[in-house]
Amino acid sequence: MCGIIGYAGLSPALPYLLKGLEQLEYRGYDSAGIAIMEESGPRVVKSVGSTARLKERIAGEQLPGSVGIGHTRWATHGAPSEANAHPQWAGPLYIVHNGIVENERVLREGLVADGEVFASDTDTETIVRLIYRTMKGGSGFSESVRRVLSLLEGSYSFLIAHADLEEPLIAVHRGAPLLLGACTHGVFVASDMTAFPVEVHSTIPLEKDDMVTIRADGRFEIISLAHSREREAKLVSRSHHGVHGKGEYPHYMFKEICEQPEMLGALLSGKIRRENGLLNVRFAAETEKVLSRARRIRIVGCGTSFHAGLLGKYRIESLAGIPVEVDIASEFRYRNPILDPENDLLIALTQSGETADTLAAIRMARASGVPTLALVNVEGSTATREADASIFLEAGPEFGVAATKTFLSQIAILTLIALRLSSDSRLAERTGLSKGGILEAFLKIPMLLDKSLSLSTGVTGIARRLAESRSVLFMGRGGDFPLALEGALKLKEITYIHAEGYAGGELKHGPLALVEEGTPVLSLLSPDPQLVPKMVSNMKETLSRGAFLISIGSDHYLDEFSPVSSMSLSLPDCPPVLFPLVAAVPLQLLAYHTACFKGLDVDRPRNLAKSVTVE
Ligand code: F6R
C-alpha cells in the first residue's frame, strides 16, 4: 500500500527521499512522487510506474533543499496517473497521504460548490485544499491542520510541507502507521521503518491522534490531539537486523525462503526451554496470562495469516482440547460474532500489524472485554500497541510481497501455543509422544528445512510443468488442508495461474468436475497413518479423470504415494503435527520457480500490496 517518507534537517533531502521510496517499493505501488522545498520554490516531480523512472526524471538536477516529502501510491481514489500521484498541493502546501478519507465526496462537493477547481481525483487533494482555505481565512498552519482534522472521517495519516515557514512539516497519524526516525542531522518521517537510512539510530512510533510539528533544523514536538497536550517522545533504539538488501539472491522472496531454517532455529531456541532437565514451551508473562485463562480461542487474520490461523485451529483443538473458531478478519468484524469476555481469547494474526480488518477485529474484541493476543512481525506496529499481549514472529523484515518466513513463524508459534496448552496425557493420546519428545523433534525442524531447501532440482522440474498450466488444484487432509490453501494462494499471487486448495474429502463434492486430461493436482501427505490411505484414494480418483498427479509427502510413505504420482517430492520424516512446517518450504519454492519460469516480477506481483491498511 502507499508509502510515506519525509525529511527535515541539515542535509539535502533528495537522496534520502529517493532511497526511502526505493525501500518502500515492496509495499506495492503504481506511481511515485517527491516535493523538495528549495529556496527558489518547491520542486515537485511525479511519475507513473517505478521509482527508477522518477529518479531518471530528476537526474542531473541540483536540489540542495533540506526539507522534502515523498510518496509511493497504490491507487484507491482515482486511477494510477501523474495527476493522482502524490504530492498533491494547494498554494504553498504540499501533502502526501496514506489511508482513506471516507467522507471525501461530501467535502469535495462542498469545495467545488465554493469554486475550487480540482486537478486530481484524490481525497488527498481535498485535504490540502481544505487546509489552504482555512489558512486563507486567517488561521496559522498548524491551527488550520487541526481544524480540518475535525472534518475528516476515516483512517489515514499524512505529511504536509509548507514552502515558506519556520516549521515546514506537519505529520498527522489518524489510524495509518507513521514513525519518526531520529539521527544526528535531522528527523525522518515514514510509514514504515524500512524507509529510514542506516544513520537513523532511534525511532518513535506515532500513536493515533498524534500531530507532529517539525522545524527546518529537525527539532520536533509531538502533540496528542486526543489529550490536547504535548506528548513525550518514546525513543526505541533501532535494530538493523536483516535490513541488508537482496545480497547475492536474485529476489527477496528467494532470500526470505532460504532464511527460514536460521530464523526458525532462533525462534525456537527462545521459546523452548529446558527446565529441570525437561523441555517446555515458555512465553512472556503477559502472553502466559492471556493464554492461561482461555476457554475458547477466536483466531482472526487475512490471506496467508488466515491460513496460518486455520492450521492453528487443527493443532490447538487436537493437542490442547480448547475449541477454536477461525475467521477471515473482514468477515468477523461485520458478522456480529458472539464474544464471551469470561471465556474467549482473540488471537490476531497479522505479520504487518497494520491490516485494517484485523485491527478492527482487535478493537471489537477489546470493546467487548475479550483479551487479545497479537502475533506480529513488526515491533511498534498498531497491533502490538493495541492488543493486550503480543508474540513477535521474529522473522526479520520481509520485502517480498508474498509472505513466506512470516507464515512459517506463525504456524510454528501456533503449534507452540497448542503444545503449551496441552496436557501430557492428551498429547500422548493424540501423538503417541511425550511433550519432551515432540519438542526434541521440533528443535530438529530447522535442519529438516535445510533438507527441504536442497530439493530444488525436483522442485524446478515440477515448476516447469506448472508454468505451462492454466489451473492447479492443491489438496490435503488434516493440517495439510490449510497448507493446500496456502500453497494455492502462493501460486496464484505470484504466477497468476488459477489455483485452489481443497480438503481431500471435498473433491467428490464438486471440484472433481474441474479435473480434465493433464490438470495438475498437487497432493500433500503428512505421515499420518490414518490420513495417508484416504489421500491416496483421493489421488486415484483424480488420476482416473486424467489428472497430472504431483505429490509432496513424507519419506516414510513414499512407497504409497509415489507409484500413483507423475512427479513427487519426498520430505524428511517428522511427527505429523510438524509436517506442515517442512512442507511449506517446497510449496513456496514451487510458486517462486514457476513465477521465474514465466518471467514475472516475483517480489512485486501485480495489484497486490504488502501491507493492506485500508478495508
Ligand atoms: C500473501 C500475503 C497476504 C497477507 C495478508 C495479511 O502472501 O502476504 O495474504 O497475509 O494481506 O497481512 P498481515 O499478515 O500483515 O495482516
Boltz pocket constraint, residues with backbone or C-beta under 6 A from the ligand:
constraints:
  - pocket:
      binder: B
      contacts: [[A, 301], [A, 302], [A, 303], [A, 304], [A, 305], [A, 306], [A, 349], [A, 350], [A, 351], [A, 352], [A, 353], [A, 354], [A, 355], [A, 358], [A, 401], [A, 402], [A, 403], [A, 404], [A, 493], [A, 609], [A, 610], [A, 611], [A, 612]]
      max_distance: 6.0
